[in-house]
Amino acid sequence: MCNTKFLTIFCSLLYITFVTSDLLSSIDCLNRGFSSDNLLCSNCHDLKQFKLNELENTCQQCCTHTDNDDDDEKGIKYNRAVLTVCTCKFGRYPQIEAFIKSNRPKQFPTFSFKHVPGAEPVLHLYNDKDENVQSLGIEKWDTDTLTAFLEENLQV
C-alpha cells in the first residue's frame, strides 16, 4: 500500500516537472537544480549528450532566451565578441582568468579581451555592422561554457 502511494506522488511530481509547458518561477527552477542566471536556452540541447534528455523540458522552462535563439537555427552568428572585466577581479572569477590566460582565445580570431577597471565579466556581442547587439553577464560561466558559447555563436 505504501509503495502505491509513493509511486502516485512520484508520478505526479514527474508530470508536474516534465509536462508543464509554462515557464517556471526562479524558485521552482532552483528547486529543480536550475538557475535562470546565465542559463542560456541554447545550452539545454547539450543535455542530450550526457543522456539527460528528460531534463531538457525543465531546462527550457528555466533558461534565458537570447535574441539570437531563433537566429541560431538559421545559422546567423555574431561577428565579434569582446570580454570586458577588471583583472583585479580574477580572484573572484578564476574560470574567466583561466580562459583569458589559456590558448583558448586564439581559437577565435574575432574574440578580444579588454581590461575595464572595476568591471564584472561581461561578454559583448557585435553584429556585422559592428553594433553591440547583446551583452551577457558571465560571472557564473566556466571555461568550457564560454568556449562552447563562442564556438556556437561566433563567426570564425
C-alpha positions, -999 to +999 in steps of 0.1 A: +000+000+000+028+024+009+046+017-024+014+026-043+011+060-025+048+067-031+045+058-068+015+081-072+033+110-056+064+103-076+045+101-109+026+133-101+059+151-095+073+138-128+042+150-146+045+185-130+082+187-137+083+174-173+049+180-189+041+216-177+048+239-206+046+272-188+078+289-177+087+281-141+094+306-114+130+311-104+123+294-071+108+264-089+138+263-111+162+264-082+143+236-065+148+215-097+185+223-098+184+250-125+194+287-121+180+311-147+210+333-141+230+330-173+215+296-182+212+300-220+184+281-237+208+270-264+227+251-237+196+230-228+202+210-260+235+199-247+218+177-220+213+151-247+250+143-250+250+134-213+219+112-217+198+137-197+171+142-223+144+141-197+157+173-181+155+193-213+119+204-209+126+218-174+158+234-186+138+251-214+113+264-188+141+279-166+166+292-192+172+327-205+162+332-241+186+354-261+178+375-291+197+350-313+179+318-301+159+319-333+189+330-353+209+300-342+186+277-361+191+299-392+229+298-387+233+335-380+262+342-357+279+372-341+306+390-360+328+396-330+329+393-292+347+414-265+350+402-230+353+431-206+364+425-170+387+441-144+418+419-139+416+428-102+385+406-101+403+375-114+405+362-079+366+361-078+364+346-113+392+320-116+375+304-146+374+336-165+411+342-157+419+306-168+401+312-201+419+345-208+454+332-199+449+299-218+453+293-256+415+291-260+411+328-271+434+321-300+408+297-314+386+327-320+402+354-342+372+378-337+373+375-299+391+400-278+397+408-241+395+443-227+406+453-191+380+477-177+387+489-142+361+478-117+341+458-143+324+425-137+329+399-165+306+408-194+306+393-229+297+420-256+285+406-289+286+426-321+269+422-355+284+427-389+278+464-387+299+465-355+269+473-334+267+459-299+236+438-302+239+419-269+258+419-236+258+388-213+269+387-177+291+356-175+301+357-138+290+320-133+304+306-166+333+283-166+359+279-193+341+251-211+308+271-212+325+302-226+344+281-252+312+263-262+292+295-265+319+311-287+321+280-309+284+280-314+277+317-317+308+335-331+318+336-368+352+323-375 
